[in-house]
């Protein structure tokens, strides 16, 4: 049965500086005012996701996820160009849970009572390949060093109690397949290390009864097919993986599944699609870009309701139906937006997108 999920990030409404301070205080178990503010924001947003009937919502992600994970590691020094390893990276001993996940776990009874049901949560973490991009000086072993810490973070953020549980772990690798990187050339030691590191992370998750997902922005590099403990592949709307006949053969032979993405996270593209659809004549790209900029001005001044640019329920249904028709319902485990919705104009606009995406799965 196909289930709805999301990728986490959302527009933030409130005092962002107080939220960021509160996240660190909460991670260190410091019960200050900012920590309570952080906790309240996370729990209320998670309840909003459950309220629009998302079956496996991600923890609300209002912070930069990569910086968030790197801040949980010892042995790193931040410099202008990124990060340096001063020793082998390790997990902080003073607070080793993602504070957003900790807030959900500690409030699980309240969440269950307000949602009137037990709940599941998707926990996403940045993968070792993308984290390595923050390091100007790296070698073929860096994926292993960073990935070992990510595996420990994953292990620490899988919880289960009578109110709710972590049921899905997603490793996000938005840069994989987009760069010409000699560290992961075919036959290289770095490529072998990355594959082994991904397997370590996913094996940890599976050993604690969580499903595993890899979130990609490009599926051009086929290395991910070789991860034994990876179950679900998550890519963007209209990614070639959803169109190729070979995908069906690989899903069967490798015993893997897809998450069907039904709406885009690029709001400029949503605006562009409507501009093109409404135009009675073919527009030059420069004219389209001008109209997009003008539309944003009107949205920011409250002159246009951004809801008119969202993909319709019918559009989402068609996308889901096309993927299911190609590969069969038994090979599609999840459906939802292709990525996080932080770039949407308003929080409510993003929630409405999640509501539509979840309703499509329920009515499919």
N, C-alpha and C positions, 0 to 999 in steps of 0.2 A: 504494500500500500504506500502510495506517495505521501510524504509529509512535508509541511511547510517549515521553512527556516529563513533566517536572515543572516547578514554578514556583519552586523554589529554597529558600525559607526552611524551616528545621528547628529543633526544640528544641535548645538547646545543653547539652552535658554537659561540665563541667570548670570551669576558672578563667576566667570571662568577662572579668575585668579584664586578666588576662595576655594573653588572646586579642586584645582590642582594642588594647592597646599593641603586640603583635606584628604586627598588621595594618599599622599605620603604619610600624613598623620595616622590615617586609618590603617595603612599597611603596617605601621609600627605600633599599632594598638594604643595610640594616644587619643584619649576621648576628649578632644578639644572641640570648640564650636565649629571649626572648619571641617573636622572629621565627621561630625554629625550632619553637616550640610551635604557633604559628599555622599554619605550613606543614604540620606533622604532622596537625593537626585537619582541615584542608581536604582533604588528600590521602586520609586514611582515610575521611572521610565520602563523598567522591566515589567511592571504591572500593566503599563500601557501596551506593551507588545503582546502580553498574554490577553489583554482585553480585546485586541483585534484578531484573536484566535490563531496567532502563530503557535504552532505545535512545539517547535524547538527553537525558541528565540535565543539569539546570542546575548551575552551580557552587554548592557548599554555601554558603548565605547565612545566616550567624549574626548579621549586623549589620543595622542599619537602613539600607536601601539608599539612601534619599533623602539622609540625612545623610552617608553614605559618598561619594556623588557630589559633593555640595556641598563636602565637605572637599577634593576634588581640584581645586577651582576657585580661581583667584586673582581678586581684585577684589571679594571679598565680606567683609562684617563681620557677625558674629553678635551679635544683640541679644536682649533678653528676648522680643520679639514675633516673632522669626524671623531674617531676614537683610536686610541692606541692600547695594545695589550701590554700591561706592565708585569703581568704574570699570567699563569694559566687561568682563564676566566672560571669563576665559581659562583654559586648561588648565594646571595646574602643570607646570613644566618639569622638576622634580626627581623625578617619579615619576608617569607618566601612564598606567600600566596598573592595572586593578583587581587588587589583590593576590591575591584568590582565583583569578582567571584566570591570573595570573602563576605562582602556585604549581602549578597544574595543567600549564601549559605547560612549566615547568622540570622537572617530574617526569613528563613524558609517557612516557618510556621505561619507568620503573618501573611506572607505571599500566598501560601496555600489557602488560608482562610478567606482572603480577599478575592482570590481567583476562583474559589469554590471548587478546587481540584488540585491534585498533585501536579507538579510541573517538572519539565525537563529544561536543561540549559545547554546551549552550544558554547564552547569555549574556544576562541580563536587565539592563536599565537603566531607571531612572525617567524618564518622559517629561517634556518641557518644560512641559506644562500642569500636571501635579502638582507639579513642582519650583517653579513660580511661586506656588503656594499658600503657600510658606514666606516670601513677601515681602509685608509689610503695605502697601508702596507699590509699585504696579506700573502699567505702561501697556501699550498694545496691542503694543509692540515687545518686551516682555520674553520672549515665547515664542521669538522669533528669537535674542535674545542668549543665553539659556540653551541653546536647542536647538543652536546652533552648537558649543557646548562638548560637549554630549552626542554630537553627530555625530563629533567628534574622539575622544572616549572609545571610541565604538563602533569606529572605525577602528583604534585602538591595541589593541583586545582581540579581534581576529579573527586567529587564528594557524592555521597548517597545517604539519604535519611528517609524517614517515613513521609516527609513533606515534598521532597524534590531531589533531583540528582543531575549530575553532569552526564549526558548521554551521547554527546558528539564532540569530538576534538577536531578542530580544523587548523591545519598548518597553512599559513598564507605566504605564498611565494610570488608576489606580483612582478618581480624582476626576472624570474627564471624564464628563459626562452626568448627574452627581448634583447639580450646583450650578446655581442661576439666576444666570448670570454674564454681565453686559452686555458684557464684553470679547469674548465670542464669539457675540454675537447675529448672526442672519442678516444678511448684507450688511455686517458690520463689518470694519474693517481688521484687528482682532485675530484674527478668525476666519480671514481669508485668510492672515495670518502663521502661525498655528498649522498650517494645512494645508500651507503651503510648508515649514515647519520639519520636520514629520513626513516629508515627502517627501525632504528633504535627508538626514535620518538614515537612512531606509530605502534610499535610493539608494546611500549610502556602503556599506551592508552588502551589497547585491546586487552592487555593483561588485567586491566581494572574495569573491564566490561563497558568501555565506551567505543562507539563507532568512530571510524577515522575518515577524514576528508582532507584533500589537498586543493587549495584554492589557487588557481592560476589565471594570469591575464593573457598568456599565450601557451598553446599546447604544441608549438612547432618542434620543440625538443622532446623526443619520446622517452626520455629516461624514467619518467614517473611511472610508466607502465611496469617497470621492473621492481617496484617496491612491494614485497610480499604482503606486508600488513596494511597496506593502503586499500580501503574499500571504495570510497566515493571520490570521483573526480568532479571538480567544480570549476567551470569556465564561464566566459562571458556570452551574452546573447549573440547568436550567429557565429560563434567560434567554429572554425573548420571541423573540430572534433564532433560537432553535432550534425554534420552533413555527410561525412565520409562513410562509405560502406565498410571500410576497414575497421572503423570504430566498433561496429557490432561484433565483428569477428574477435577483436581484441577483448571486448567486454566479456565475451563467453570464454575465451581461452585463458584469460588472466583472472576470471571470476571477479570482475569489478563492476561498479555501478556509476551512474551519472547523477548529478544534481542539475535539473533543468532550470536554466535562468530565463525568467519571463519578462523582466523589465530592466532597463538600463539605469546606471547610476549617474550618468553624465547629463546634468540638467540642460546644458547648452545644446546637447543633441536633441533632447525632447522639445526644446523651443524651436530648434531648426526644423525638426520634422513637421511641426504644426505650421510654421511659416511656409514651408514648401507645399504642404498639403492644401493650405488656404489660398495660395497664390494662383491667379488665373494665367500667369505667364512664367516662363523660365527665368529665374533670377540668377544674376552673377554672384559668385561667392562673396565678393566684397559687399554687395548689397545685403546678402543674407547676414553677414557678420555685423553690419550696421544695425540691422533690425534686431539681432540678438542682443546687442548692447543697449539699444533703446528699450527693449522688453525688460531687461534687468532693471533699468532705471525706473520704469513704471511699477515693477514688482516691489522694488525697495521703497517706493513712495506710496505703496498701498493702492495704486490705481488699477492693478490687474491682480486677480486671484490666481496664484500659480497652479491651482488645482486643474485648470483647463489644459495644462501641458502634460499632465500625467498620462501614461499609457492607459488605455481603457481596459476594462475587464475582458472584453472580447479579444483585444490584441494579445493580452496575456494568455487567454485560453488557447488561442490559435498557436502561440509559440509552444505551449506545453503539449498540445495535441500533436504538433509536428514532430517533436522529439520522441514522444511515446510511439507514434506511428512508425518511426524509423527503427527503433531499438526494442520496442515492447515494454509494457508497463513493469514487467518484472525486473528490468534493468535500470529503472528510474526510482531512486529512493527518496529524493528530496526535490523541492522546487521553491523558488523565491527570487528576489532581486539578484542581479548578477554580482553586486558588490555592495559596500556600505553606502549610506545615503547622506553623508556629511555635507555634500555639496548642494543639497536641496535647499530651497529658499527659507523654509520654516520647518520647525519641528512637527507641527500638525500636518504639513504637506507630506513629510516623510512617513508619518504614522498612517496617513490615508493610503499611501503607496503600499505599505505593509498589509493594510486591511484588504486591499484589492487582491494582492498576491495570495494571501491566505484563503480568501473566498474562492479564488480560482481552483485551488487544490481541493477544497471541500466539495465543490460542485462538479469536479471533473468526473 
